[in-house]
Every structure is written in C-alpha cells, then in structure tokens.
Amino acid sequence: MTTTSSTGAWDEPPGLAARGTVILLTGRGETARTYQRFGRRIAADAYRVRVVETDLDDLTTTRKQVEALLRDDDLPSPKVLAGSDTGATLATQLPGADGLVLAGLALPGSTPVTDWQAELDARSACPTHQGVLSEDEDFTRGALARPVPSDWTVEPPAVPTLVLHGSSDTVTPSASAFELLPHARRRTVVGGRHDVLNDVSHRSVAATVVLFLESLKLGGDLPDIVV
C-alpha cells in the first residue's frame, strides 16, 4: 500500500483496483498525521484517501485544495468528502462530491474546551490516539476553545450522506447534529466522544464508513448489501 502520512495520502494495496476516493477535511487543531490509522484502514479496502488540513484562517485555500482533488481525473470515483469537527461542517458547504461522511459536526455554540487534558478526553477515549495527538508537534493544542464561526450553517446535502456522532460527545450533542440532517443515514457511536473516526470504536466506525462507500457504488439510494 502506498502511504505518505506526512501529506495525508494513502493508496490501495498493490494488485487491487481502486474503488473510489475519500477526501477528508480535518477539524480544529488537527493535522494529516491525526488520520494515519483511519487512512491506512480505508485504503486497505481499496479506497484512496487524501487529507486536506482545514485552515479556518484561510478557507479560500482549503476550498481550492478540495476542488483540485475533486477535479483530479487520476483519482477514481465515487469521490466522497469526509470531515470531522469543523471539517465536517465545511464539507456540507462544498459542492461536487458524490457523497458525504460527516463525523462529530462542529456547530456554532458548541461547548469550548480549554484545558489540555480535558481536550484530550473530549476528543477521544482511545489511549493510542491520545498519544498520537500528544506527540504531534504540529497539532494545535487548545484548538477546541476556538468558537465555530457564528455564520456557519450546515447545508442539507443533495448527495447521499452518512452522519456519525458519539453518544458521549460533550462538544456537540448528537441530537443537535442529527436534527439538522434528518434525511441522512445517521449512526450513533455508543460511548463515542467527539472524534469518532479515532475513538475506541474506530474499527467499527471504519467498517461503517466502508459499508456506506460500498452501498454508494451501487447507487445513490444506498441499497443494502447485507440484509
């Protein structure tokens, strides 16, 4: 499997045909390194993964990076925008994707977290992932204290959408996120915290994402594969 974790790029294993592309937008404070485990796991199922580091101070550049990836003919379709925290909220505002995967939506009025240990606990209960965040020199500690822009809205997607939210998310209550997207495929991660892509149940969450991707390949109505 081709892996470039420093730039957030993971490809399918040698000998397999790529089945699609996941373009992932990071949340507050996060880097491409935050998603090494998720990127490797999704790529192992033959979906290419590209990570765009969301810059709240330069959203124009972030949008251009996403648009370039969506236009890249070397990346196979379907092309799905995924996001966590502010990356998830921003993903609902960007056109051109074939589907969306939204994890831990960040909303105006979300509860800010200022203490570092409290931030780690709010993000994930997984000790391995907490270690990844603690050891990443480029990760911005205290980023969850930054308010979500008050004018940000979650646009109801016109494409198939999977919404994942932890039942123990203290940053954004799951009910608030689910109410905004009543027609999406909504899944609650039992006991999950804010970053469900990297929490204790990351294997089950990744499997849920792959099931969504596989259904999307069969049609926009997301037909069931296993019944």
Residue pairs with C-beta under 8 A, 6 or more apart in sequence:
1 10
1 11
1 12
1 13
1 14
1 40
1 43
1 44
2 9
2 10
2 11
3 9
3 10
3 11
3 39
3 40
3 43
4 10
5 32
5 33
5 36
5 39
6 32
6 33
7 32
7 51
8 24
8 32
8 33
8 35
8 39
8 49
8 50
8 51
8 52
8 53
9 39
9 48
9 49
9 50
9 51
10 39
10 40
10 42
10 43
10 48
10 49
11 18
11 43
11 48
12 18
12 19
12 43
12 46
12 47
12 48
13 43
13 44
13 46
16 46
17 46
18 46
18 47
18 48
18 76
19 45
19 46
19 47
19 76
19 213
19 214
19 217
20 47
20 48
20 76
20 77
20 78
20 79
20 80
20 213
20 216
20 217
21 47
21 48
21 49
21 50
21 69
21 75
21 76
21 77
21 78
21 79
21 80
22 42
22 47
22 48
22 49
22 50
22 80
22 82
22 101
22 209
22 213
23 50
23 51
23 52
23 66
23 69
23 70
23 79
23 80
23 81
23 82
23 97
24 35
24 38
24 39
24 49
24 50
24 51
24 52
24 81
24 82
24 83
24 84
24 87
25 51
25 52
25 54
25 62
25 66
25 81
25 82
25 83
25 84
25 86
25 87
25 88
25 90
25 91
26 32
26 34
26 35
26 51
26 52
26 53
26 54
26 83
26 84
26 85
26 87
27 54
27 83
27 84
27 85
27 86
27 87
27 88
27 104
27 106
27 195
28 56
28 85
28 86
28 106
28 140
28 143
28 144
28 146
29 139
29 140
29 141
29 142
29 143
29 144
30 53
30 54
30 84
30 85
30 87
30 139
30 143
31 53
31 136
31 138
31 139
32 51
32 53
33 132
33 136
33 138
33 139
34 132
34 133
34 136
34 139
34 198
35 49
35 51
35 197
35 198
36 132
37 128
37 129
37 132
37 198
37 202
38 49
38 197
38 198
38 202
38 206
39 49
39 51
41 202
41 203
41 206
42 49
42 206
42 209
42 210
43 49
45 210
45 213
47 210
47 213
48 75
48 76
50 69
50 75
52 62
52 65
52 66
52 69
52 87
53 62
54 62
54 83
54 86
54 87
54 90
55 61
55 62
56 86
56 146
56 149
59 90
62 90
63 94
66 81
66 94
67 94
67 96
69 75
69 79
70 79
70 96
70 97
77 98
78 98
78 99
78 213
78 216
78 217
79 96
79 97
79 98
80 97
80 98
80 99
80 100
80 101
80 213
80 216
81 91
81 94
81 97
81 99
81 100
81 101
82 88
82 91
82 100
82 101
82 102
82 103
82 209
83 89
83 90
83 91
83 100
83 101
83 102
83 103
84 103
84 104
84 195
84 196
84 197
85 103
85 104
85 105
85 106
85 171
85 194
85 195
86 106
86 148
88 102
88 103
88 104
88 105
88 106
89 105
89 106
89 107
89 148
89 152
89 154
90 152
91 97
91 100
91 102
92 100
92 102
92 154
92 155
92 156
92 157
93 152
93 153
93 155
97 159
98 159
98 160
98 216
99 159
99 160
99 161
99 162
99 212
99 213
99 216
100 157
100 159
100 160
100 161
100 162
100 184
101 161
101 162
101 164
101 209
101 212
102 161
102 162
102 163
102 164
102 177
102 181
102 184
103 163
103 164
103 165
103 195
103 196
103 197
103 205
104 164
104 165
104 166
104 169
104 171
104 172
104 177
104 194
104 195
104 196
104 197
105 154
105 163
105 165
105 172
105 177
105 180
106 148
106 171
106 172
107 148
107 152
107 154
107 172
107 176
107 177
107 180
108 147
108 148
108 149
108 150
108 151
108 152
109 148
110 147
110 148
110 171
110 172
111 170
111 171
111 172
112 144
112 145
112 146
112 147
113 119
113 122
113 144
113 145
113 170
113 171
114 142
114 144
114 145
116 141
116 142
119 141
119 142
119 143
119 144
120 130
120 133
120 134
121 193
122 144
122 170
122 171
122 193
122 194
123 129
123 130
123 133
123 144
123 193
123 194
123 195
123 198
124 130
124 133
124 193
124 194
124 195
124 198
124 199
124 200
125 191
125 193
125 199
125 200
126 198
126 199
126 200
126 202
129 195
129 198
129 199
129 202
132 198
133 139
144 171
144 194
154 180
154 181
156 180
156 181
156 183
157 181
157 184
159 220
160 185
160 212
160 215
160 216
160 220
160 221
160 222
161 181
161 183
161 184
161 185
162 184
162 185
162 187
162 208
162 209
162 212
163 177
163 178
163 181
163 184
163 185
163 186
163 187
164 187
164 189
164 192
164 196
164 197
164 205
164 208
164 209
165 172
165 174
165 177
165 178
165 186
165 187
165 188
165 189
165 192
165 196
166 174
166 188
166 189
166 191
166 192
166 193
166 194
166 196
166 199
167 174
167 188
167 189
167 190
167 191
167 192
168 191
168 192
168 193
169 192
169 193
169 194
169 196
170 193
170 194
171 194
172 194
174 188
178 186
185 212
185 222
187 208
189 196
189 199
189 201
189 204
189 205
190 201
191 200
191 201
192 199
192 200
192 201
192 205
193 199
196 202
196 205
197 205
197 206
199 205
211 225
211 226
212 222
214 225
215 222
215 223
215 224
215 225
216 222
218 225
